[in-house]
């Protein structure tokens, strides 16, 4: 197997999901951090930065979900999921739902030019925990956090 062969990269059974997942995680966590800092310092630039990080996190979740489902179909041939893999799938979809919800609430607040209330920061905190759990479970699946 040649690591520089495009077929190796494009047709690996799960490589795309493992590579792509880092983008929405990093963008979402950075967006939440910028939102907390923007709210704390009342800095509009940080709040705008948070908005765009959350937007790109929401967009980048879509191919991650697709490649995760494809990895399940290709690597496991669509077998019934159980254990850590099932939990990873459930938390992955929940993470995606929360990321999109947080972005949509930010979008609504920007359109109405209203200040975001404390419940949004609470929702962001819950979403960060769910994303962290999803990543932790994915680490076990990839062999990073323990035996594969």
C-alpha atoms as a printed R data frame, in Angstrom:
    type eleno elety resid chain resno       x      y      z
1   ATOM     1    CA   UNK     A     1   0.000  0.000  0.000
2   ATOM     2    CA   UNK     A     2   1.479  3.307 -1.144
3   ATOM     3    CA   UNK     A     3   0.618  6.210  1.221
4   ATOM     4    CA   UNK     A     4   0.857  8.686 -1.683
5   ATOM     5    CA   UNK     A     5  -1.528  6.789 -3.954
6   ATOM     6    CA   UNK     A     6  -4.800  8.782 -4.234
7   ATOM     7    CA   UNK     A     7  -6.804  5.542 -4.306
8   ATOM     8    CA   UNK     A     8  -5.437  4.686 -0.859
9   ATOM     9    CA   UNK     A     9  -6.736  7.990  0.523
10  ATOM    10    CA   UNK     A    10 -10.038  8.170 -1.325
11  ATOM    11    CA   UNK     A    11 -11.130  4.551 -1.044
12  ATOM    12    CA   UNK     A    12  -9.983  3.614  2.450
13  ATOM    13    CA   UNK     A    13 -12.924  2.201  4.367
14  ATOM    14    CA   UNK     A    14 -12.996  4.867  7.097
15  ATOM    15    CA   UNK     A    15 -10.152  7.313  6.494
16  ATOM    16    CA   UNK     A    16 -12.307 10.212  5.367
17  ATOM    17    CA   UNK     A    17 -14.436 10.208  8.522
18  ATOM    18    CA   UNK     A    18 -11.402 10.040 10.787
19  ATOM    19    CA   UNK     A    19  -9.782 12.968  8.971
20  ATOM    20    CA   UNK     A    20 -12.864 15.165  8.510
21  ATOM    21    CA   UNK     A    21 -14.152 14.925 12.077
22  ATOM    22    CA   UNK     A    22 -11.502 17.284 13.394
23  ATOM    23    CA   UNK     A    23 -12.917 20.264 11.491
24  ATOM    24    CA   UNK     A    24 -16.363 20.535 13.100
25  ATOM    25    CA   UNK     A    25 -14.957 19.713 16.529
26  ATOM    26    CA   UNK     A    26 -12.311 22.442 16.356
27  ATOM    27    CA   UNK     A    27 -14.615 25.002 14.748
28  ATOM    28    CA   UNK     A    28 -17.392 24.379 17.266
29  ATOM    29    CA   UNK     A    29 -15.131 24.496 20.313
30  ATOM    30    CA   UNK     A    30 -13.457 27.670 19.031
31  ATOM    31    CA   UNK     A    31 -16.884 29.183 18.303
32  ATOM    32    CA   UNK     A    32 -18.100 28.475 21.820
33  ATOM    33    CA   UNK     A    33 -14.894 29.910 23.291
34  ATOM    34    CA   UNK     A    34 -15.239 33.077 21.195
35  ATOM    35    CA   UNK     A    35 -18.898 33.352 22.173
36  ATOM    36    CA   UNK     A    36 -18.113 33.087 25.892
37  ATOM    37    CA   UNK     A    37 -15.294 35.630 25.546
38  ATOM    38    CA   UNK     A    38 -17.439 37.947 23.422
39  ATOM    39    CA   UNK     A    39 -20.282 37.820 25.919
40  ATOM    40    CA   UNK     A    40 -17.929 38.308 28.864
41  ATOM    41    CA   UNK     A    41 -16.034 41.241 27.321
42  ATOM    42    CA   UNK     A    42 -19.010 42.591 25.327
43  ATOM    43    CA   UNK     A    43 -16.831 42.490 22.221
44  ATOM    44    CA   UNK     A    44 -18.833 42.416 18.964
45  ATOM    45    CA   UNK     A    45 -15.845 41.214 16.930
46  ATOM    46    CA   UNK     A    46 -15.495 38.109 19.095
47  ATOM    47    CA   UNK     A    47 -19.230 37.450 18.832
48  ATOM    48    CA   UNK     A    48 -19.049 37.724 15.032
49  ATOM    49    CA   UNK     A    49 -16.060 35.391 15.008
50  ATOM    50    CA   UNK     A    50 -18.057 32.954 17.142
51  ATOM    51    CA   UNK     A    51 -20.966 33.119 14.705
52  ATOM    52    CA   UNK     A    52 -18.834 32.247 11.678
53  ATOM    53    CA   UNK     A    53 -16.988 29.469 13.510
54  ATOM    54    CA   UNK     A    54 -20.344 27.969 14.473
55  ATOM    55    CA   UNK     A    55 -21.627 28.362 10.900
56  ATOM    56    CA   UNK     A    56 -18.638 26.527  9.421
57  ATOM    57    CA   UNK     A    57 -18.868 23.868 12.150
58  ATOM    58    CA   UNK     A    58 -22.506 23.244 11.209
59  ATOM    59    CA   UNK     A    59 -21.647 23.033  7.516
60  ATOM    60    CA   UNK     A    60 -18.697 20.704  8.087
61  ATOM    61    CA   UNK     A    61 -20.811 18.323 10.187
62  ATOM    62    CA   UNK     A    62 -22.734 17.213  7.082
63  ATOM    63    CA   UNK     A    63 -19.861 15.394  5.306
64  ATOM    64    CA   UNK     A    64 -18.729 13.973  8.646
65  ATOM    65    CA   UNK     A    65 -22.120 12.351  9.187
66  ATOM    66    CA   UNK     A    66 -22.130 11.049  5.622
67  ATOM    67    CA   UNK     A    67 -18.643  9.552  5.864
68  ATOM    68    CA   UNK     A    68 -19.467  8.039  9.257
69  ATOM    69    CA   UNK     A    69 -22.464  6.250  7.782
70  ATOM    70    CA   UNK     A    70 -20.387  5.153  4.785
71  ATOM    71    CA   UNK     A    71 -17.675  3.819  7.099
72  ATOM    72    CA   UNK     A    72 -20.309  1.777  8.910
73  ATOM    73    CA   UNK     A    73 -21.605  0.371  5.629
74  ATOM    74    CA   UNK     A    74 -18.171 -0.332  4.119
75  ATOM    75    CA   UNK     A    75 -16.166 -1.442  7.142
76  ATOM    76    CA   UNK     A    76 -18.914 -3.396  8.890
77  ATOM    77    CA   UNK     A    77 -21.066 -4.150  5.834
78  ATOM    78    CA   UNK     A    78 -24.089 -2.620  7.561
79  ATOM    79    CA   UNK     A    79 -24.056 -4.988 10.532
80  ATOM    80    CA   UNK     A    80 -26.272 -4.197 13.497
81  ATOM    81    CA   UNK     A    81 -24.461 -1.757 15.748
82  ATOM    82    CA   UNK     A    82 -23.864 -2.433 19.429
83  ATOM    83    CA   UNK     A    83 -21.708 -1.264 22.298
84  ATOM    84    CA   UNK     A    84 -19.318  1.636 21.833
85  ATOM    85    CA   UNK     A    85 -20.043  1.922 18.111
86  ATOM    86    CA   UNK     A    86 -23.773  2.336 18.745
87  ATOM    87    CA   UNK     A    87 -23.095  4.919 21.458
88  ATOM    88    CA   UNK     A    88 -20.744  6.768 19.094
89  ATOM    89    CA   UNK     A    89 -23.444  6.855 16.419
90  ATOM    90    CA   UNK     A    90 -26.092  8.128 18.859
91  ATOM    91    CA   UNK     A    91 -23.817 10.774 20.362
92  ATOM    92    CA   UNK     A    92 -22.579 11.748 16.888
93  ATOM    93    CA   UNK     A    93 -26.094 12.515 15.667
94  ATOM    94    CA   UNK     A    94 -26.884 14.286 18.936
95  ATOM    95    CA   UNK     A    95 -23.703 16.365 18.553
96  ATOM    96    CA   UNK     A    96 -24.671 17.310 15.007
97  ATOM    97    CA   UNK     A    97 -28.166 18.278 16.136
98  ATOM    98    CA   UNK     A    98 -26.784 20.425 18.952
99  ATOM    99    CA   UNK     A    99 -24.216 22.120 16.697
100 ATOM   100    CA   UNK     A   100 -26.922 23.019 14.185
101 ATOM   101    CA   UNK     A   101 -29.280 24.172 16.944
102 ATOM   102    CA   UNK     A   102 -26.643 26.426 18.504
103 ATOM   103    CA   UNK     A   103 -25.835 27.976 15.126
104 ATOM   104    CA   UNK     A   104 -29.514 28.502 14.266
105 ATOM   105    CA   UNK     A   105 -30.104 30.228 17.615
106 ATOM   106    CA   UNK     A   106 -27.106 32.487 16.958
107 ATOM   107    CA   UNK     A   107 -28.452 33.223 13.492
108 ATOM   108    CA   UNK     A   108 -31.865 34.126 14.879
109 ATOM   109    CA   UNK     A   109 -30.293 36.407 17.496
110 ATOM   110    CA   UNK     A   110 -28.199 38.170 14.826
111 ATOM   111    CA   UNK     A   111 -31.207 38.653 12.543
112 ATOM   112    CA   UNK     A   112 -33.355 40.060 15.340
113 ATOM   113    CA   UNK     A   113 -30.393 42.073 16.619
114 ATOM   114    CA   UNK     A   114 -31.182 40.851 20.097
115 ATOM   115    CA   UNK     A   115 -28.762 39.817 22.764
116 ATOM   116    CA   UNK     A   116 -28.372 36.107 23.339
117 ATOM   117    CA   UNK     A   117 -29.630 35.005 26.683
118 ATOM   118    CA   UNK     A   118 -27.870 32.863 29.236
119 ATOM   119    CA   UNK     A   119 -29.732 29.729 28.117
120 ATOM   120    CA   UNK     A   120 -27.730 29.764 24.874
121 ATOM   121    CA   UNK     A   121 -24.451 29.685 26.784
122 ATOM   122    CA   UNK     A   122 -25.864 26.793 28.801
123 ATOM   123    CA   UNK     A   123 -26.865 24.951 25.623
124 ATOM   124    CA   UNK     A   124 -23.385 25.548 24.211
125 ATOM   125    CA   UNK     A   125 -21.881 24.069 27.385
126 ATOM   126    CA   UNK     A   126 -24.050 20.960 27.093
127 ATOM   127    CA   UNK     A   127 -23.115 20.652 23.422
128 ATOM   128    CA   UNK     A   128 -19.409 20.853 24.260
129 ATOM   129    CA   UNK     A   129 -19.811 17.963 26.708
130 ATOM   130    CA   UNK     A   130 -21.732 15.882 24.153
131 ATOM   131    CA   UNK     A   131 -19.124 16.590 21.449
132 ATOM   132    CA   UNK     A   132 -16.352 15.608 23.887
133 ATOM   133    CA   UNK     A   133 -18.094 12.325 24.736
134 ATOM   134    CA   UNK     A   134 -18.592 11.588 21.033
135 ATOM   135    CA   UNK     A   135 -14.919 12.222 20.334
136 ATOM   136    CA   UNK     A   136 -13.890 10.107 23.304
137 ATOM   137    CA   UNK     A   137 -15.968  7.185 22.050
138 ATOM   138    CA   UNK     A   138 -14.557  7.671 18.541
139 ATOM   139    CA   UNK     A   139 -11.069  7.538 20.017
140 ATOM   140    CA   UNK     A   140 -11.790  4.091 21.391
141 ATOM   141    CA   UNK     A   141 -13.084  2.972 18.010
142 ATOM   142    CA   UNK     A   142  -9.976  4.195 16.210
143 ATOM   143    CA   UNK     A   143  -7.635  2.697 18.813
144 ATOM   144    CA   UNK     A   144  -6.336  6.034 20.065
145 ATOM   145    CA   UNK     A   145  -7.903  5.795 23.544
146 ATOM   146    CA   UNK     A   146  -7.367  2.102 24.053
147 ATOM   147    CA   UNK     A   147  -7.308 -1.260 22.330
148 ATOM   148    CA   UNK     A   148  -9.174 -1.400 19.050
